[in-house]
Amino acid sequence: MSSRADRVDAVFAALADPTRRRLLGRLAERQSATATELAASEPVTRQAIVKHLQSLGEAGLVTPSREGREVRYAVTATPLQDAVGWMVTVGAEWDRRLARLRRRLEGK
Amino acid sequence: MNSEVTRDVELPAPPDEVWEQVAESDRLGDWLDAEVELELRPGGTGTFRFADGEERRAMVREVEPGRRLAFTWWPLTGADVGRATTVTITIAPTDGGCRLRLVESPSARARAAAVAVA
């Protein structure tokens, strides 16, 4: 249905959004999560998170599985995505840390 | 694949002030959200205990006061256990304060070891 280049485009499009990058990083940290679990610590609504997770799923970056009334999402494990997942996770960690450093310096 | 994380941030403080935040273990720990003990000399060792329970060991590679710190660290727990990466922090003065560049990259040797284990 889709060429390799299309799939790569879909991956980059999905990763272009900072919220989706952060969600993917959080999923990589926890192995898997539902939208409700992710919404507990995100500044966006559960509805928005569901949409972001669907975009990540269409790009093949996460795999949904049904769990009762909810859908559980896990990061799809392939070597490329391992590398992407690492970069996303580590990048999100440094974003949080550098934001704290900036706040400390601004608070002086 | 050359996976590497790079962040550039402009900070509203002079390089010396930012260097204190990087070089003093207590201050570094404050913004890393970890308990940090880091011996600030090439070859010096260190420990990072993160708030979420993750623990990392570290070894300092480069220290250039006011300008540059590089260390290699590796987790003792979690999914990436033993996966060593090198963190390099470079500080350069700007008109309004300074620019901090952060690079974290897996070392070729660490990757080769990970592939061998897999």
Backbone of each chain as ProteinMPNN parsed JSONL, in Angstrom:
{"seq_chain_A": "MSSRADRVDAVFAALADPTRRRLLGRLAERQSATATELAASEPVTRQAIVKHLQSLGEAGLVTPSREGREVRYAVTATPLQDAVGWMVTVGAEWDRRLARLRRRLEGK", "coords_chain_A": {"N_chain_A": [[0.835, -1.2, 0.0], [1.857, 1.263, 0.892], [4.889, 2.957, 0.083], [8.334, 2.547, 1.13], [9.462, 5.067, 1.403], [7.176, 6.621, 1.793], [6.398, 5.653, 4.267], [8.519, 6.47, 5.851], [8.217, 9.234, 5.592], [5.795, 9.472, 6.945], [6.599, 8.797, 9.505], [8.329, 10.921, 10.135], [6.566, 13.052, 9.927], [4.836, 12.447, 11.999], [6.546, 12.756, 14.124], [7.068, 15.409, 14.062], [5.593, 16.974, 15.703], [5.771, 18.456, 18.894], [4.342, 17.573, 21.17], [3.633, 14.971, 20.465], [6.166, 13.855, 20.224], [6.952, 13.972, 22.866], [5.044, 12.311, 24.057], [5.674, 9.897, 22.837], [8.195, 9.501, 23.876], [7.541, 9.208, 26.564], [6.065, 6.857, 26.421], [8.074, 5.147, 25.625], [9.621, 5.121, 27.882], [7.951, 3.85, 29.707], [7.271, 1.46, 28.638], [4.522, 0.698, 27.95], [1.27, 2.258, 27.731], [-2.0, 3.623, 28.532], [-4.251, 6.062, 27.08], [-5.525, 7.403, 29.134], [-3.795, 6.998, 31.304], [-1.582, 8.421, 30.369], [-2.677, 10.951, 30.204], [-2.826, 11.787, 32.791], [-0.5, 13.078, 33.49], [-0.03, 14.97, 31.589], [-0.263, 18.195, 30.02], [-2.458, 18.367, 28.323], [-5.71, 17.482, 26.96], [-7.36, 14.276, 27.454], [-8.686, 13.481, 25.159], [-7.204, 14.822, 23.162], [-4.804, 13.519, 23.475], [-5.496, 10.937, 22.687], [-5.893, 11.368, 19.944], [-3.29, 12.102, 19.148], [-1.967, 9.715, 19.738], [-3.173, 8.066, 17.89], [-2.156, 9.159, 15.524], [0.544, 8.556, 15.871], [0.299, 5.825, 15.784], [-0.577, 5.392, 13.15], [1.725, 6.017, 11.834], [3.194, 3.88, 12.458], [4.714, 3.876, 14.71], [3.79, 3.313, 17.223], [2.024, 0.585, 18.728], [-1.301, -0.364, 18.963], [-3.278, -2.046, 21.447], [-6.19, -3.726, 22.503], [-7.645, -3.201, 25.658], [-9.866, -4.056, 27.758], [-12.141, -1.465, 28.066], [-10.431, 0.348, 27.154], [-7.628, 1.423, 25.101], [-4.454, 0.151, 24.871], [-1.234, 1.403, 24.361], [1.894, 0.642, 22.879], [5.364, 1.204, 22.324], [6.519, 0.509, 19.098], [8.703, -2.079, 18.438], [11.473, -1.957, 16.603], [14.688, -2.056, 15.051], [15.344, 0.518, 13.911], [13.379, 2.066, 15.095], [14.03, 1.676, 17.736], [16.311, 3.24, 17.92], [15.235, 5.734, 17.25], [13.394, 5.952, 19.306], [15.087, 6.056, 21.517], [16.398, 8.476, 21.025], [14.254, 10.218, 21.136], [13.313, 9.869, 23.746], [15.565, 10.528, 25.323], [16.024, 13.091, 24.391], [13.687, 14.376, 25.272], [14.038, 14.189, 28.007], [16.286, 15.853, 28.379], [15.184, 18.264, 27.497], [13.377, 18.805, 29.576], [15.174, 19.014, 31.738], [16.862, 21.149, 30.968], [15.01, 23.174, 30.853], [14.437, 23.437, 33.543], [16.949, 24.328, 34.442], [17.071, 26.811, 33.157], [14.933, 28.126, 34.415], [15.929, 28.275, 37.012], [18.083, 30.012, 36.644], [16.782, 32.262, 35.769], [15.339, 32.907, 37.993], [16.975, 34.188, 39.712]], "CA_chain_A": [[0.0, 0.0, 0.0], [2.702, 2.452, 0.944], [6.302, 2.691, -0.144], [9.187, 2.797, 2.285], [9.609, 6.523, 1.561], [5.934, 7.116, 2.404], [6.385, 5.31, 5.694], [9.485, 7.35, 6.518], [7.56, 10.543, 5.683], [4.78, 9.402, 8.006], [7.316, 8.814, 10.787], [8.814, 12.275, 10.424], [5.405, 13.912, 10.16], [4.332, 12.148, 13.347], [7.519, 13.242, 15.108], [7.245, 16.86, 13.925], [4.845, 17.653, 16.762], [6.474, 18.27, 20.175], [3.541, 16.764, 22.11], [3.75, 13.561, 20.077], [7.516, 13.394, 20.594], [6.996, 13.759, 24.312], [4.243, 11.122, 24.361], [6.437, 8.718, 22.412], [9.251, 9.335, 24.878], [6.938, 8.676, 27.803], [5.732, 5.453, 26.165], [9.325, 4.381, 25.581], [10.08, 4.967, 29.271], [7.083, 2.984, 30.517], [6.952, 0.276, 27.816], [3.194, 0.859, 27.354], [0.369, 3.065, 28.549], [-3.263, 4.015, 27.919], [-4.397, 7.517, 26.979], [-5.895, 7.895, 30.466], [-2.567, 7.043, 32.109], [-0.733, 9.51, 29.875], [-3.342, 12.237, 30.45], [-2.652, 12.158, 34.193], [0.658, 13.947, 33.7], [0.19, 15.824, 30.413], [-1.097, 19.399, 30.092], [-3.485, 18.383, 27.27], [-6.848, 16.621, 27.309], [-7.274, 12.874, 27.069], [-9.104, 13.427, 23.748], [-6.07, 15.228, 22.331], [-3.796, 12.455, 23.547], [-5.98, 9.833, 21.842], [-5.602, 11.729, 18.541], [-1.839, 12.01, 18.94], [-1.582, 8.3, 19.739], [-3.612, 7.507, 16.608], [-1.168, 9.581, 14.51], [1.756, 7.754, 16.075], [-0.028, 4.468, 15.351], [-0.602, 5.377, 11.676], [3.12, 6.052, 11.377], [3.832, 2.619, 12.834], [5.635, 4.082, 15.832], [3.236, 2.638, 18.394], [1.094, -0.485, 18.407], [-2.406, -0.39, 19.916], [-3.938, -3.316, 21.761], [-7.377, -3.448, 23.285], [-7.59, -3.649, 27.062], [-11.168, -3.661, 28.291], [-12.729, -0.358, 27.316], [-9.354, 1.256, 26.754], [-6.617, 0.907, 24.181], [-3.105, 0.304, 25.424], [-0.266, 1.651, 23.292], [3.294, 0.325, 23.187], [6.271, 1.612, 21.259], [6.817, -0.61, 18.223], [10.13, -2.37, 18.558], [12.311, -2.349, 15.472], [15.977, -1.401, 15.314], [15.287, 1.95, 13.623], [12.553, 2.736, 16.088], [14.786, 1.706, 18.987], [17.176, 4.418, 17.873], [14.374, 6.915, 17.316], [12.843, 5.985, 20.661], [16.141, 6.529, 22.414], [16.615, 9.915, 20.787], [13.076, 10.96, 21.598], [13.282, 9.813, 25.209], [16.689, 11.281, 25.889], [15.794, 14.499, 24.056], [12.631, 14.91, 26.152], [14.638, 14.355, 29.342], [17.131, 17.055, 28.405], [14.304, 19.439, 27.415], [12.871, 19.083, 30.937], [16.281, 19.445, 32.606], [17.344, 22.475, 30.565], [13.969, 24.132, 31.243], [14.655, 23.688, 34.987], [18.158, 25.16, 34.573], [16.714, 28.172, 32.765], [14.099, 28.719, 35.478], [16.808, 28.593, 38.143], [18.888, 31.189, 36.322], [15.879, 33.41, 35.67], [14.799, 33.213, 39.312], [17.975, 34.845, 40.57]], "C_chain_A": [[0.874, 1.255, 0.0], [4.16, 2.069, 0.756], [7.081, 2.977, 1.125], [9.322, 4.307, 2.533], [8.363, 7.139, 2.188], [5.934, 6.853, 3.899], [7.355, 6.206, 6.457], [8.899, 8.755, 6.664], [6.552, 10.567, 6.827], [5.44, 9.463, 9.381], [7.754, 10.236, 11.123], [7.667, 13.252, 10.665], [4.883, 13.708, 11.584], [5.255, 12.754, 14.401], [7.705, 14.764, 15.046], [6.567, 17.616, 15.069], [5.484, 17.386, 18.132], [5.676, 17.44, 21.184], [3.671, 15.282, 21.765], [5.142, 13.021, 20.406], [7.568, 13.081, 22.082], [6.215, 12.495, 24.691], [5.0, 9.851, 23.985], [7.563, 8.435, 23.406], [8.71, 8.733, 26.164], [6.577, 7.208, 27.619], [6.994, 4.591, 26.179], [9.833, 4.14, 27.003], [9.286, 3.885, 30.002], [6.74, 1.695, 29.812], [5.568, 0.441, 27.167], [2.33, 1.692, 28.294], [-0.936, 3.273, 27.801], [-3.318, 5.537, 27.885], [-4.72, 8.112, 28.349], [-4.649, 8.024, 31.354], [-1.692, 8.222, 31.688], [-1.335, 10.869, 30.222], [-3.104, 12.723, 31.88], [-1.497, 13.139, 34.379], [0.984, 14.797, 32.467], [-0.729, 17.046, 30.506], [-2.131, 19.488, 28.965], [-4.566, 17.37, 27.63], [-6.597, 15.185, 26.847], [-7.658, 12.722, 25.594], [-7.95, 13.754, 22.818], [-5.014, 14.132, 22.316], [-4.193, 11.272, 22.675], [-5.651, 10.125, 20.375], [-4.111, 11.603, 18.24], [-1.393, 10.545, 18.867], [-2.005, 7.636, 18.432], [-2.638, 7.899, 15.498], [0.108, 8.762, 14.626], [1.526, 6.321, 15.593], [-0.024, 4.35, 13.832], [0.805, 5.395, 11.109], [3.868, 4.776, 11.757], [4.761, 2.733, 14.03], [5.115, 3.445, 17.117], [2.222, 1.601, 17.922], [-0.024, -0.49, 19.441], [-2.84, -1.821, 20.225], [-5.084, -3.017, 22.709], [-7.221, -3.995, 24.696], [-8.868, -3.175, 27.725], [-11.752, -2.555, 27.433], [-11.672, 0.584, 26.767], [-8.447, 0.602, 25.726], [-5.257, 1.173, 24.815], [-2.125, 0.45, 24.26], [1.136, 1.294, 23.76], [4.148, 0.806, 22.026], [6.609, 0.383, 20.432], [8.324, -0.852, 18.209], [10.727, -2.824, 17.235], [13.613, -1.613, 15.688], [15.957, 0.098, 15.048], [14.52, 2.663, 14.723], [13.183, 2.692, 17.471], [15.628, 2.968, 19.038], [16.347, 5.692, 17.99], [13.828, 7.065, 18.725], [13.852, 6.497, 21.661], [16.332, 8.033, 22.267], [15.448, 10.74, 21.327], [13.052, 11.023, 23.123], [14.347, 10.707, 25.813], [16.512, 12.773, 25.597], [14.756, 15.131, 24.977], [13.175, 15.112, 27.566], [15.463, 15.638, 29.414], [16.296, 18.321, 28.269], [13.803, 19.818, 28.811], [13.985, 19.636, 31.82], [16.731, 20.863, 32.26], [16.303, 23.549, 30.88], [14.12, 24.454, 32.733], [15.871, 24.587, 35.202], [17.835, 26.62, 34.243], [15.9, 28.863, 33.855], [14.955, 29.107, 36.681], [17.583, 29.878, 37.873], [18.023, 32.439, 36.242], [15.393, 33.856, 37.041], [15.755, 33.991, 40.196], [17.736, 36.335, 40.675]], "O_chain_A": [[0.659, 2.181, -0.783], [4.609, 1.014, 1.203], [6.562, 3.57, 2.071], [9.305, 4.775, 3.672], [8.457, 8.056, 3.005], [5.531, 7.7, 4.696], [7.061, 6.649, 7.567], [9.051, 9.395, 7.704], [6.461, 11.54, 7.576], [4.921, 10.091, 10.303], [7.575, 10.701, 12.249], [7.771, 14.159, 11.491], [4.536, 14.663, 12.278], [4.794, 13.212, 15.447], [8.412, 15.34, 15.874], [6.923, 18.757, 15.366], [5.715, 16.232, 18.494], [6.258, 16.689, 21.967], [3.803, 14.44, 22.653], [5.284, 11.869, 20.817], [8.141, 12.077, 22.507], [6.655, 11.71, 25.53], [4.974, 8.86, 24.713], [7.845, 7.283, 23.734], [9.334, 7.864, 26.774], [6.752, 6.401, 28.532], [6.99, 3.464, 26.674], [10.403, 3.089, 27.295], [9.83, 3.114, 30.792], [5.972, 0.898, 30.35], [5.455, 0.335, 25.946], [2.616, 1.816, 29.485], [-0.987, 3.12, 26.58], [-2.546, 6.217, 28.56], [-4.245, 9.197, 28.685], [-4.471, 9.018, 32.058], [-1.134, 8.929, 32.528], [-0.609, 11.823, 30.501], [-3.171, 13.922, 32.152], [-1.505, 13.94, 35.314], [2.105, 15.28, 32.308], [-1.846, 16.945, 31.013], [-2.63, 20.576, 28.678], [-4.368, 16.511, 28.49], [-5.757, 14.918, 25.988], [-7.046, 11.942, 24.865], [-7.73, 13.072, 21.817], [-4.407, 13.852, 21.283], [-3.351, 10.673, 22.005], [-5.189, 9.244, 19.65], [-3.721, 11.062, 17.205], [-0.552, 10.181, 18.045], [-1.309, 6.76, 17.919], [-2.323, 7.085, 14.63], [0.679, 8.328, 13.626], [2.434, 5.682, 15.062], [0.455, 3.362, 13.278], [1.054, 4.854, 10.031], [5.04, 4.613, 11.415], [5.508, 1.803, 14.333], [5.896, 3.08, 17.996], [1.638, 1.732, 16.847], [0.233, -0.602, 20.639], [-2.774, -2.697, 19.364], [-4.973, -2.172, 23.598], [-6.73, -5.105, 24.898], [-8.954, -2.041, 28.196], [-11.848, -2.691, 26.213], [-11.979, 1.505, 26.01], [-8.494, -0.609, 25.51], [-4.961, 2.29, 25.239], [-2.191, -0.303, 23.288], [1.523, 1.599, 24.888], [3.703, 0.812, 20.878], [6.947, -0.665, 20.982], [9.112, 0.069, 17.994], [10.504, -3.954, 16.803], [13.649, -0.636, 16.436], [16.482, 0.876, 15.845], [14.936, 3.709, 15.219], [12.913, 3.561, 18.3], [15.665, 3.672, 20.047], [16.702, 6.612, 18.727], [13.8, 8.166, 19.276], [13.516, 7.281, 22.549], [16.415, 8.763, 23.255], [15.636, 11.814, 21.898], [12.807, 12.075, 23.714], [14.076, 11.527, 26.69], [16.809, 13.617, 26.442], [14.914, 16.272, 25.413], [12.823, 16.079, 28.242], [15.361, 16.407, 30.369], [16.641, 19.35, 28.851], [13.802, 20.991, 29.185], [13.782, 20.601, 32.557], [16.955, 21.682, 33.151], [16.657, 24.698, 31.145], [13.953, 25.603, 33.142], [15.841, 25.494, 36.034], [18.259, 27.54, 34.943], [16.138, 30.026, 34.182], [14.729, 30.149, 37.297], [17.725, 30.726, 38.754], [18.46, 33.534, 36.596], [15.071, 35.027, 37.243], [15.396, 34.405, 41.298], [18.485, 37.034, 41.357]]}, "seq_chain_B": "MNSEVTRDVELPAPPDEVWEQVAESDRLGDWLDAEVELELRPGGTGTFRFADGEERRAMVREVEPGRRLAFTWWPLTGADVGRATTVTITIAPTDGGCRLRLVESPSARARAAAVAVA", "coords_chain_B": {"N_chain_B": [[23.318, 3.964, 12.12], [23.536, 7.296, 13.041], [22.816, 8.137, 15.924], [22.071, 10.758, 17.974], [21.692, 13.167, 20.461], [21.074, 16.568, 20.45], [21.034, 19.704, 21.983], [20.531, 23.162, 21.96], [20.645, 25.915, 24.0], [19.774, 29.246, 24.889], [20.894, 31.139, 27.529], [20.088, 33.282, 30.278], [22.388, 34.271, 31.723], [25.78, 34.87, 32.746], [28.656, 33.001, 31.473], [30.271, 32.026, 33.648], [28.503, 31.827, 35.777], [26.695, 29.949, 34.842], [28.398, 27.854, 34.55], [28.907, 27.199, 37.227], [26.504, 25.97, 37.824], [26.777, 23.68, 36.46], [29.14, 22.516, 37.242], [29.196, 22.204, 40.007], [28.292, 19.672, 42.07], [25.907, 19.576, 43.701], [24.334, 21.624, 42.645], [24.149, 20.886, 39.958], [22.716, 18.561, 40.341], [20.284, 19.652, 41.171], [19.026, 20.703, 38.859], [19.067, 18.499, 37.224], [17.396, 16.897, 38.554], [18.283, 14.939, 40.395], [20.338, 13.052, 42.702], [23.58, 13.964, 42.873], [26.937, 12.993, 42.666], [29.941, 13.98, 41.656], [33.175, 13.751, 40.612], [35.202, 16.248, 39.77], [37.341, 16.019, 37.599], [39.406, 14.963, 34.867], [38.941, 11.541, 34.361], [37.827, 11.296, 36.807], [35.302, 9.864, 38.942], [31.741, 9.217, 39.227], [28.347, 9.376, 40.556], [24.923, 9.204, 39.765], [21.798, 9.569, 41.085], [18.6, 9.242, 40.241], [15.355, 10.834, 40.638], [13.329, 9.065, 39.97], [14.303, 6.636, 40.726], [16.202, 5.503, 39.094], [19.627, 4.682, 38.671], [22.855, 5.85, 37.89], [26.231, 5.317, 36.917], [29.237, 7.216, 36.424], [31.929, 8.573, 34.441], [34.311, 11.102, 34.312], [35.398, 12.816, 31.468], [36.393, 15.171, 30.235], [37.37, 18.348, 31.42], [36.994, 21.712, 31.287], [37.284, 24.472, 32.801], [34.556, 26.731, 33.101], [33.904, 26.413, 30.466], [33.609, 23.787, 29.325], [32.374, 20.535, 29.857], [32.672, 17.073, 29.879], [31.306, 13.88, 30.198], [31.082, 10.306, 30.559], [28.334, 8.228, 30.978], [26.441, 5.504, 32.464], [23.566, 3.477, 32.844], [22.694, 1.642, 35.789], [20.459, 0.294, 36.204], [17.193, -0.62, 34.87], [15.816, -0.505, 31.426], [17.867, 0.178, 29.706], [20.206, -0.776, 30.769], [23.652, -0.648, 31.38], [24.167, 0.617, 28.991], [26.266, 2.739, 27.634], [26.655, 6.236, 27.34], [27.867, 9.374, 26.123], [27.972, 12.54, 27.545], [28.232, 15.85, 26.61], [28.802, 19.077, 27.59], [28.841, 22.335, 26.532], [29.789, 25.68, 26.94], [29.284, 28.95, 25.807], [29.998, 32.425, 25.606], [27.497, 34.98, 25.052], [25.85, 37.987, 23.828], [23.667, 38.482, 25.552], [24.101, 36.744, 27.649], [24.759, 33.528, 27.821], [25.346, 30.713, 25.641], [24.344, 27.424, 25.824], [25.386, 24.305, 24.844], [24.252, 21.066, 24.538], [25.162, 17.775, 24.165], [24.317, 14.435, 23.755], [25.552, 11.293, 23.179], [25.697, 7.93, 22.016], [28.515, 5.872, 22.54], [30.687, 4.444, 20.067], [31.871, 2.122, 20.87], [30.261, 1.318, 22.983], [27.924, 0.786, 21.602], [28.729, -1.298, 19.921], [29.197, -3.252, 21.825], [26.625, -3.586, 22.799], [25.34, -4.638, 20.549], [26.739, -7.016, 20.313], [25.933, -8.346, 22.608], [23.195, -8.57, 22.14]], "CA_chain_B": [[22.619, 5.227, 12.283], [24.229, 8.168, 13.981], [21.803, 8.737, 16.805], [22.715, 11.69, 18.887], [20.749, 14.2, 20.877], [21.733, 17.864, 20.604], [20.162, 20.809, 22.379], [21.179, 24.465, 22.142], [19.761, 26.848, 24.714], [20.308, 30.555, 25.261], [20.615, 31.308, 28.955], [20.228, 34.688, 30.677], [23.39, 34.404, 32.78], [27.126, 34.769, 32.178], [29.193, 31.638, 31.47], [30.762, 31.581, 34.956], [27.362, 31.466, 36.616], [26.153, 28.701, 34.309], [29.389, 26.819, 34.855], [28.661, 26.755, 38.608], [25.338, 25.069, 37.804], [27.187, 22.44, 35.81], [30.337, 21.935, 37.86], [28.986, 21.86, 41.413], [27.397, 18.497, 42.07], [24.586, 19.863, 44.276], [23.56, 22.457, 41.697], [23.861, 20.035, 38.798], [21.643, 17.666, 40.778], [19.016, 20.378, 41.254], [18.295, 20.79, 37.566], [18.901, 17.154, 36.65], [16.47, 16.189, 39.421], [19.003, 13.73, 40.812], [21.42, 13.239, 43.661], [24.779, 13.845, 42.047], [28.293, 13.114, 43.2], [30.789, 13.887, 40.473], [34.53, 14.208, 40.911], [35.404, 17.065, 38.581], [38.658, 15.987, 36.971], [39.422, 13.874, 33.894], [39.133, 10.254, 35.029], [37.043, 11.287, 38.046], [34.103, 9.039, 38.825], [30.553, 9.855, 39.774], [27.091, 8.639, 40.682], [23.689, 9.979, 39.605], [20.6, 8.849, 41.534], [17.461, 10.043, 39.786], [14.169, 10.819, 41.487], [12.489, 7.904, 39.652], [14.947, 5.405, 41.19], [17.288, 5.077, 38.224], [20.956, 5.036, 39.141], [23.891, 5.782, 36.863], [27.625, 5.593, 37.228], [29.794, 8.105, 35.41], [33.346, 8.89, 34.471], [34.55, 12.4, 33.686], [36.368, 12.74, 30.377], [37.024, 16.472, 29.958], [36.936, 19.495, 32.219], [37.614, 22.971, 30.899], [36.46, 25.337, 33.646], [33.853, 27.836, 32.456], [33.648, 26.206, 29.034], [33.27, 22.483, 28.777], [32.413, 19.336, 30.692], [32.212, 15.86, 29.198], [31.388, 12.64, 30.988], [30.375, 9.134, 30.057], [27.539, 7.606, 32.047], [25.733, 4.292, 32.066], [22.588, 3.103, 33.864], [22.877, 0.369, 36.491], [19.135, -0.325, 36.309], [16.266, -0.252, 33.794], [15.879, -1.162, 30.116], [19.11, 0.51, 29.006], [21.299, -1.066, 31.694], [24.973, -0.843, 30.787], [24.314, 1.326, 27.713], [27.042, 3.943, 27.95], [26.583, 7.377, 26.435], [28.708, 10.483, 26.567], [27.298, 13.833, 27.606], [29.168, 16.966, 26.513], [28.16, 20.375, 27.802], [29.746, 23.407, 26.124], [29.22, 26.987, 27.258], [29.946, 30.032, 25.079], [29.367, 33.703, 25.929], [26.74, 35.723, 24.042], [25.571, 39.348, 24.303], [22.731, 38.504, 26.67], [24.437, 35.763, 28.674], [25.569, 32.505, 27.164], [24.675, 29.634, 24.933], [24.769, 26.114, 26.299], [25.111, 23.196, 23.92], [24.254, 19.77, 25.197], [25.154, 16.653, 23.219], [24.441, 13.099, 24.338], [25.714, 10.351, 22.068], [26.203, 6.614, 22.372], [29.853, 5.678, 21.984], [30.736, 3.322, 19.119], [32.226, 0.916, 21.613], [29.086, 0.889, 23.743], [26.967, 0.215, 20.65], [29.255, -2.583, 19.48], [28.975, -4.185, 22.93], [25.188, -3.858, 22.872], [25.022, -5.52, 19.425], [27.318, -8.323, 20.612], [25.087, -8.974, 23.626], [21.918, -8.889, 21.501]], "C_chain_B": [[23.308, 6.057, 13.359], [23.201, 8.84, 14.884], [22.508, 9.545, 17.874], [21.684, 12.749, 19.23], [21.52, 15.493, 21.093], [20.702, 18.905, 20.999], [21.009, 22.065, 22.533], [20.209, 25.359, 22.883], [20.516, 28.138, 25.018], [19.931, 30.779, 26.717], [20.932, 32.738, 29.385], [21.212, 34.859, 31.833], [24.767, 34.24, 32.152], [27.688, 33.351, 32.316], [29.645, 31.151, 32.849], [29.627, 31.094, 35.855], [26.759, 30.128, 36.167], [27.116, 27.554, 34.621], [29.223, 26.291, 36.286], [27.521, 25.733, 38.654], [25.696, 23.702, 37.226], [28.24, 21.724, 36.658], [30.128, 21.541, 39.314], [27.912, 20.782, 41.502], [26.007, 18.811, 42.593], [23.717, 20.642, 43.298], [23.189, 21.677, 40.448], [22.684, 19.114, 39.129], [20.29, 18.354, 40.821], [18.297, 20.395, 39.912], [18.225, 19.461, 36.833], [17.839, 16.366, 37.406], [17.07, 14.84, 39.853], [19.949, 14.083, 41.955], [22.712, 12.973, 42.91], [26.039, 13.924, 42.903], [29.212, 12.92, 42.009], [32.133, 14.538, 40.783], [35.044, 14.931, 39.664], [36.854, 17.138, 38.115], [38.627, 14.856, 35.957], [39.756, 12.554, 34.588], [38.369, 10.161, 36.335], [35.767, 10.486, 37.857], [32.918, 9.744, 39.471], [29.361, 8.923, 39.828], [25.936, 9.619, 40.497], [22.541, 9.104, 40.085], [19.395, 9.711, 41.208], [16.251, 9.84, 40.684], [13.311, 9.58, 41.215], [13.15, 6.571, 40.029], [16.096, 4.931, 40.313], [18.638, 5.549, 38.769], [21.96, 4.874, 37.998], [25.258, 6.014, 37.454], [28.18, 6.466, 36.111], [31.313, 8.194, 35.544], [33.575, 10.179, 33.683], [35.635, 12.255, 32.626], [37.117, 14.055, 30.18], [36.488, 17.513, 30.924], [37.723, 20.71, 31.746], [36.815, 24.045, 31.624], [35.851, 26.52, 32.889], [33.445, 27.556, 31.033], [33.084, 24.84, 28.681], [33.388, 21.377, 29.826], [31.925, 18.161, 29.848], [32.354, 14.677, 30.14], [30.636, 11.527, 30.287], [29.593, 8.565, 31.22], [26.793, 6.4, 31.517], [24.804, 3.881, 33.198], [22.923, 1.743, 34.489], [21.562, -0.395, 36.574], [18.336, 0.029, 35.056], [16.58, -0.908, 32.464], [17.218, -0.94, 29.414], [20.336, 0.176, 29.842], [22.619, -1.31, 30.94], [25.199, -0.075, 29.499], [24.994, 2.674, 27.969], [26.842, 5.016, 26.888], [27.456, 8.488, 27.007], [27.941, 11.792, 26.46], [28.367, 14.923, 27.552], [28.396, 18.269, 26.627], [29.181, 21.451, 27.473], [29.058, 24.741, 26.358], [30.004, 28.059, 26.504], [29.243, 31.345, 25.385], [28.592, 34.274, 24.734], [26.496, 37.123, 24.611], [24.704, 39.339, 25.563], [23.067, 37.541, 27.797], [25.328, 34.683, 28.094], [24.687, 31.498, 26.445], [25.247, 28.325, 25.466], [24.397, 25.079, 25.25], [25.267, 21.892, 24.669], [24.23, 18.7, 24.122], [25.238, 15.358, 24.018], [24.492, 12.1, 23.199], [26.224, 9.012, 22.585], [27.605, 6.461, 21.798], [29.836, 4.44, 21.106], [31.016, 2.02, 19.873], [31.013, 0.405, 22.381], [28.068, 0.237, 22.813], [27.418, -1.156, 20.199], [28.992, -3.642, 20.556], [27.507, -4.574, 23.011], [24.783, -4.825, 21.761], [25.532, -6.929, 19.724], [26.446, -9.084, 21.615], [23.769, -9.422, 23.013], [22.101, -10.107, 20.594]], "O_chain_B": [[23.617, 5.565, 14.445], [22.775, 9.967, 14.634], [23.407, 9.071, 18.567], [20.9, 13.169, 18.378], [22.504, 15.517, 21.832], [19.622, 18.974, 20.413], [22.07, 22.039, 23.157], [19.074, 25.544, 22.445], [21.701, 28.135, 25.351], [18.768, 30.623, 27.09], [21.906, 33.335, 28.928], [20.896, 35.525, 32.819], [24.913, 33.55, 31.143], [27.247, 32.588, 33.176], [29.428, 29.989, 33.191], [29.755, 30.109, 36.581], [26.369, 29.296, 36.986], [26.698, 26.435, 34.915], [29.376, 25.095, 36.534], [27.565, 24.765, 39.414], [25.013, 22.707, 37.469], [28.236, 20.498, 36.779], [30.805, 20.642, 39.812], [26.778, 20.97, 41.062], [25.018, 18.371, 42.008], [22.528, 20.363, 43.139], [22.073, 21.784, 39.94], [21.783, 18.914, 38.315], [19.265, 17.733, 40.544], [17.096, 20.132, 39.841], [17.416, 19.302, 35.919], [17.424, 15.295, 36.964], [16.465, 13.779, 39.7], [20.311, 15.243, 42.152], [22.914, 11.884, 42.372], [26.18, 14.806, 43.751], [29.265, 11.84, 41.421], [32.212, 15.707, 41.161], [35.29, 14.306, 38.632], [37.506, 18.176, 38.223], [37.902, 13.88, 36.151], [40.743, 12.465, 35.319], [38.265, 9.082, 36.919], [35.213, 10.43, 36.759], [33.08, 10.743, 40.173], [29.356, 7.842, 39.239], [25.973, 10.736, 41.014], [22.329, 8.015, 39.553], [19.186, 10.766, 41.806], [16.129, 8.836, 41.387], [12.637, 9.089, 42.121], [12.632, 5.505, 39.697], [16.875, 4.068, 40.717], [18.766, 6.67, 39.261], [21.92, 3.9, 37.246], [25.425, 6.81, 38.378], [27.667, 6.461, 34.992], [31.888, 7.93, 36.6], [33.105, 10.333, 32.555], [36.671, 11.637, 32.871], [38.332, 14.057, 29.982], [35.292, 17.55, 31.209], [38.952, 20.733, 31.797], [35.781, 24.488, 31.125], [36.537, 27.215, 32.139], [32.721, 28.349, 30.431], [32.191, 24.731, 27.841], [34.363, 21.3, 30.573], [30.891, 18.249, 29.186], [33.383, 14.497, 30.792], [29.693, 11.761, 29.532], [30.12, 8.432, 32.325], [26.541, 6.271, 30.32], [25.185, 3.924, 34.368], [23.374, 0.824, 33.806], [21.532, -1.564, 36.956], [18.754, 0.88, 34.271], [17.475, -1.747, 32.363], [17.652, -1.775, 28.621], [21.395, 0.775, 29.653], [22.67, -2.085, 29.985], [26.303, -0.102, 28.955], [24.372, 3.618, 28.457], [26.859, 4.733, 25.69], [27.74, 8.533, 28.204], [27.346, 12.106, 25.429], [29.3, 14.92, 28.355], [27.464, 18.53, 25.866], [30.263, 21.485, 28.06], [27.888, 24.914, 26.017], [31.234, 28.082, 26.549], [28.013, 31.385, 25.423], [28.967, 34.083, 23.577], [26.887, 37.412, 25.742], [24.959, 40.079, 26.513], [22.372, 37.528, 28.813], [26.524, 34.9, 27.897], [23.47, 31.448, 26.622], [26.462, 28.143, 25.549], [23.246, 24.988, 24.824], [26.27, 21.648, 25.338], [23.359, 18.719, 23.252], [26.122, 15.199, 24.859], [23.596, 12.057, 22.355], [27.072, 8.959, 23.476], [27.853, 6.884, 20.67], [29.079, 3.501, 21.353], [30.469, 0.965, 19.552], [30.764, -0.8, 22.426], [27.423, -0.745, 23.182], [26.609, -2.079, 20.098], [28.616, -4.774, 20.25], [27.174, -5.733, 23.259], [23.979, -5.729, 21.988], [24.857, -7.915, 19.432], [26.245, -10.293, 21.496], [23.274, -10.508, 23.313], [21.147, -10.549, 19.955]]}, "name": "protein", "num_of_chains": 2, "seq": "MSSRADRVDAVFAALADPTRRRLLGRLAERQSATATELAASEPVTRQAIVKHLQSLGEAGLVTPSREGREVRYAVTATPLQDAVGWMVTVGAEWDRRLARLRRRLEGKMNSEVTRDVELPAPPDEVWEQVAESDRLGDWLDAEVELELRPGGTGTFRFADGEERRAMVREVEPGRRLAFTWWPLTGADVGRATTVTITIAPTDGGCRLRLVESPSARARAAAVAVA"}
